[in-house]
């Protein structure tokens, strides 16, 4: 009986969840988000099937992780790749229909036929009194009582001659401003003898005709009413264009195929800084790992020297750079390297009589970045190597001492070979991290000094990720499609280098 009741409750819960999922998917589909609706439907349906039926226990534990990976890893990756094949930018944010609708909604007030108005209280309602046009011969008009506090009426309000109707005192400008939201949505219809036109709120003190700037014509084109010029949608460039090539803003998003990737490879003005930035990115990541590993490993070996006093104190002090938040250390170093007031230049000036331009000279700026990144990275390697060294059997060093081996021999014949294998995957991860180390570049140099005569902003100390950020978010013509293409390329390059390094490590292990 209990089993039947539990089974019934389970099916009822699954049915309610299915109905809720169907409602959500249908709402997303009707809102114009078919891909999101399909994705939500697939994930939700899978969850209901796994948890609402007698599936294996393993899938019930695995599903949250798999769903999280799809939502937070796979979907952003696929979405980024998709954007890379479009012209998505600050000039092409909307789709074609929304861009057309935006332009059709543009209008201008006809100030020559504007009419002043006042608001008058009548009980809990308000009457709007409309004056004749300036210099015109029309009558003073008045509206029926309006409940503006409840929102403006949807239908146009028919205006009538004031006649002998007595109105109360006019509201002050402050009170009129409080009614501004309702007045903006209000439409007034003039009497037939004055043309029966619709007029709308055109300013703090007046109503007037609001004339549209554009009208829709055949084939999705737009015609400018003032000049009669027709602008047709160009689905290759993503703009409404006239026969003379004039473009309207905003544009709309269209697929441009491999144009962003072709630009990276074939556009000489773009390719030159891109190649330089790519080479520097690889050098920056590789040298950062090399210097940090060399310094961290050397310190780890030195701190294992049994005759060294106060080893714990030294290890604590050397670990401090890793304990301090990175952005604080970077900003401190930015002040230390200041050409005019920094302590580093003050010392160099006192000792050698020089004041290097760390932030103005590209080579010095890159040297400064490597120095700072080595300082930030060596404690991590030092801690790793310390743990790996402690795992090495002491018998090996005792046998080496009996054979008369020197410390350098112990390091190159025992220590390094035994810690290199477990350290390699971690160094690959450190390389990938530095390949995308945006925070260091952004806070220390912001990519500067810049290249000269480039179409897009590019700095000599930019790495690919900071270069992508500048293209996507700091350039006046933000180009999200191009930035997405570069991001895709970064992902592919890092993945290939990581796979090659792992493959080489596996081959080395198989030979040993």
N, C-alpha and C positions, 0 to 999 in steps of 0.2 A: 504493500500500500504506500509506504514511504517512498519507495523507488518510483512508483508511478506518479506520485505527487511531485517529486523532485524533477522527473522528466518533463511533466507538464509545465512546471514553472520555468524550466530551462527553455522549452520551445516558445513559451509566451514571451520571455525576455528577448529571445532571438527575433521573434516576430516584431516586437515593438522597436528594437534596434534597427531592423531592416526597413520598417516604415519611416523611421527618422532619417535613415541614410538615403532612402529614395527621395524624400522631401528635400534634403540638402543638395543632392545631385541635381534634381530638377530645378531648384532655385539657381544654382550656379550655371546650369545650362541656359536658362532663360535670361540670366544676367550677361550672357555673351562670353562665358568662360568655359568653352567645351573641354579643353585639355585638362583644366583643373577639375572639372566635374568627373571626367573619366578617371583621373588619378585618384580622387577621393573615393569614387565608387569602387575602384579596384582594391584599394587598401582597406576600406571599410568592409567590403564584401569578404575579403580574405580574413579579416579579424572575426567577423561573425561566424564564418565557416569553421575557423580553427577553435574558437572558444565556445561556440554554440553547439558543436557536434562532438562526438566521441573520437577526437583525433589523438595522436600520440602526445604524450606529455612533453617530449622534446621540442616539438613545434610551438607549444604554448610558451616555452621559455625563449626560443629563438626568434619568434615573430617580432617582439618589440625592438630587438637589435637590428633585424633586417629592415623593418619599417623605418626606423630612425636613419639607417644608412641611405635608404632610398630617398627620404624626404630631405635630409640635411647634407648629403654628399652627392648622390647621383643626380637629383633634380637640379640643384644649383649648377652642377657641371654641365648637364645637357642644356640648361637654359642659357648659360654663358656661351656655349658653342653655337647655339642657335642665333644669339644676338650678333655673333661675329660674322654672320652671313647677311646682315641687314645694314641699312644706313642709319640706324638708331642713334640720334644725337640730340643736342639741345634745340636744333632747328627742325628735327623730325621726330617729335615725341608721340604724336597722336596717330591713330589710324586714319585712313582716307575719309571715312564717313564723319568722324568726329572733327577733323580739320575743316571739312566742308560746312558742317553745322556751325562751327565756331565763327567762320567767316560770314555765314548767312545771318548770324545773330548780331553782327556789327551794325550799328546805326548811329545817326547824328541828329542832334536837335536842330530844328528849324527856328533859329533865334528871331528871324524877321517876323514870324507869326506867333511869338510867345505871348502868353496872357498871364498877368499877375493874379494871385489868388490870396485869399485869407480863409482861416478856419474860425468857425463860430460854434460855441457850445449850445446845445439844445437838449436839456435834460442830461441823460447819460450818453447821448449821441452827438455827432458833429455834423454841421453843414459846411460845405465848401462853396465859397463865393468866388466867382470867376469874373475878372474885369475884361472889358473889350481890349482888343489889340491896341498897342500904342499908336495913336493917330488914326485908329479905325473907327467905324461907326456902329459896331455891333452893340448888342444889349448886354447888360450885366446879368450873368447867369448864376443859378444856385442849384446845388444838388439836393436830392432828398436826404433825410437823416441817415447818417452812416455810422455803423458800429466799428470804427477803425481798431478799437482795442481787441476785437475778435479776429482781426485780419481783414485785408481788402477783399471786396466781393470779386468773384471770378468773372462775372459778366460785366460788360461796360456799363457805366453809370450814366443814365440819360440826364443831361443838364436842361434846365427850364429857365425862362426869364424870371427875374427876381420879382417883378411886379410890385405889389404892395406888401409883400411878406416882410415882417420886421425881424431882424436878426439881433442877437445879443452882441456883446463886445467881442472883438477879434482876439484870438489867442496870441500870446506873446511869441516871439521868435523861438525862445527856449522851448515852449510847449509844442510848437510846430516841428521842431527838430526831433522831439521825442516820438512824433508820429511818422518820422521819415520812412521807416521800413514799410509801413502800410501804404504811404503815399506813392512810393516807388512802384508798387504792384497795382496801383489804381489806374484804370482807364476811364476817361471821360468822353462821352459822345455828345457832340454839339447838336443843336436843333437842326431840323432839315433846312430851314431858311438860311442857315449859316454853313451849309454844305454837308452836315451830318458826319464830319470827320471825327476820327478818334485822336485824342491828344493825351499825352502822358506827362508825368512828372519830369521837369527839365531843369530844376534848380530849387534852391531854398524858397524862392518867392514866386515861381512861375510854372505853368504847364504850357506845353506846346506840341506841335506835330513832331514825331520821331520818325525820320525817314531811314529806311534800310540802305546800306551801301552796296549790297550785292543781291542778285537774284539768281536762282538756279535755272539753267538752260539744259538743252539736250546733252546726252552722253556724260552726265555728271559734271559738266563744266559750270563756271560761274561768270556772270556778266556784271561788270562795274556799271552801276546805273548812271553815275555822273558822266563817264566818258564813253560808255557803250563797249568798252574793250572786253573781249571774251578770254577767260583764262581756263584752259583745258588741263585736266590732271595728266601729268607725265609720270607714268608708273615705273619708269626706269630711273628717274632722278628723285622722285618723291616730292614733287612740288606742283602747284597749279601754275602753269606758264602761259604767257601770251604768245602770239605769233612772232613777236620780236624777241622772245626769250626772257622777258621780265618774269620774275618769280614772286609769288605771294608767300608771306609768312603767316601762320606756321606751315611747314611742310608736313608730310606724312611718312610713316614708316613703310618701306618696301624691301623686298629681298633683292640683294645686289650680287648674289653668288660669291665668287672668290675675289671680289674687287678689293676688299680690305687686305687679304693675303697677297694679292698681286701688288698692291701698293707698297707693302713692306719689302717685296723682293725687287720690283722693277722701277719704282720711283727713286731717282738718284738723290733728290733732296731729302727723302725720308730714309733711304737705305743707308746713307753714310753715317748719320748719328746712331741709327739702329744697330748697325754692325759694331760700331765702337762701343756702344752700351752693352751689347751682348758679350763681347770679348772681356770688357771690364767686369761684368757680372760673374763670369766664370772664374776670372782671376781673383776677384774679391772673395768669392766663396771658397775657392781652393786655397788661397794664401791664408785666409782667416783660419781655416781648419788646420793648415800646416803649422802656422806660428803658434796657435793656441795649443795644439797637440805637443809640439816640441817643448814649449815652456811648461805646460802642465805636467808632462811626463817627466821632464828633468826635475821639477820641484818634488814630484811624488817620490822619485827614486832618492833624491837627496834627503827628504824627510824620513826615509826608512833607514837612514844611517844610524846605527845603534849608538855610536859615540857622540852624536849630536845632542847637546843639552837643549832643554826647553822646546822640544819638537812639537809638543801639543800647542804651545803658545804660537809658534811660527805657523803651524797648520791653521790655527784659528784666524790669525791675522791675514794669511794668504787667501782664506776663504771669504773674507769680508766683501770683496768686489761682487761676489755672486749673491751675497745676502742683501746688498743694497739694491733697490729697484733700478732696473736698467735705465729708464728714462731720466732718473735723477743723476746717475753717473754720466750719461751722455751730455746733459746740460751743464754739469760741472766741468767736464772736459772742454765743452764749447767755450766756456769762460777762460779756462786755463790756456787755450790755444789762441785767444784773442791777440791780434797782431800788436795792438797798442798798449793794452792794459793787462794782458795775460801773464801769469807767473812764468810760464815756459819761455816766452820771449824775453822776459826780464832777466831770467837766468842766462839764456844764450847771449843776450846783449852784454851782460856783465862779464861773462867768461870768454866769448868769442867775438863780441862786437857785431853780432848779426841779429836781425829781426825778420825771420822768414814770414812771407805772406801766405799763411796756411790756408786761408779761405779764398785767395785770389788766384793762386797758381794751381793748375790742375794736378800736376805731379805731387806737389806738397799736400794738396787736399786729399788725394788718394792715400798718401803715406799716413796722414793723420787718421783717416778712417780705419786703416789697418791697425794702427797702434791702439786706438780706442777699442776696436772689436777684439783684439788680442787680450787686452785688459779685462774685457767683459767675459771672454770665453775660456780663459785658461783655468779658472777655479773648477769648472765643470769637468774638464779633462783630468785635472789633478785628483779630484775625488774619485773618478772612475778608475784611474790608474792605481791609486792607493788601495782600493778594494781588490783589484785584480792582482796586484803584487802580493798582498797578504794571502791570497789563495795559492801562491806558488809554494811547493814543499821546501822547507828549510834544508832538507837533505841535499838538494841540488847545489845550494851555495856552499854547504860544508864540504861536499866532494870537490867543488871548484877551488875552494881555499886550500885543500890538501894538495891539489895539483899545481898550486902556485899561480892561479889565474888572478889578473888584476881587475879592479872595479869596472873598467871599460869592457873587458872581456866578458865579465858577468852580465853586463847590460846587453851587449849585442848578441851573446850566445845563449843566454838564459831568459833574462827579463823580457826583452823586446819580442822574441818569437812566441813566448807563452801568453803575452797579453795582447799581441797584435790581432789574433784571430777573434777573440770575443769583443775586441774594441772596434773592429772594422764596421759592423752594422751601425754602431753608434756614431762613428765618424761620417758614414753615409747620411745618417739623419741630420747631423750637424751641418753637412754640406748643403742639404736641401733647405734647412732652416736659413742659412746665410744667403742662399740663392734668392730667398724672398724676404730678406731682413729689411723691411720697409722702415721700421721705427728708427733704426740707427741713421739711415740716410736722411730721412725726413727731419729729424731733430738736429742733426749735426751740421749738415751742409744744405739740405733741401735740394740736393742734386747739383748745386752750383759749384764752380762757375759754369755758365751756360755756353753751349755751342753758339757760334755766330751764323747768321744767314740760314736758319732752318725754318721750314714751314710750320712745324709744331714745336712747342717748348721742349727742350732737351738739354740736360746738363752733363758735364763731363764726369761727374761723380754719381750720376743716376745709375741705378741698376734697373733691370727690366720691370720690376714691380713698381718702383717709384716713378719710372717713366710712364708706365700704364696709368698710374694714379693722376699724373699731371695731364695726360691726354683726356682722361675721362672726367676729371672734376675741377681742374684749375685753369684750363684753357678757356678763352672766351667763347670758343665754338666747341663745347664739350662733345666729344665723339665717343659715345659708348660702344658703338659697333666696332670701331678700330681697337679700342681698349679691350673688348672681349676677344677679338682675334689675337691680340698680343698675349692675353691671359691664357688662351688655349695653347698657344705656342709655348709659353712658359711651362704649362703642365706637361706637354708632350716632351719637351727637352729634359725636364727634371726626371720624368718617368724613365726615359731612355737611359740617362746617365746612371740612375739608381739601378736599373736592371743590368746594365753593363758591369757596374761595380760588383753587384751581387753575384753575377755569373762568373766574373773573374775570381771572386772569393771562393766560390764553390769549386772551381777548377783547381785552385791552389790547395784547397782542403783535400780534394780527391787524389792529387799527386802526392801530398804528404801522408 
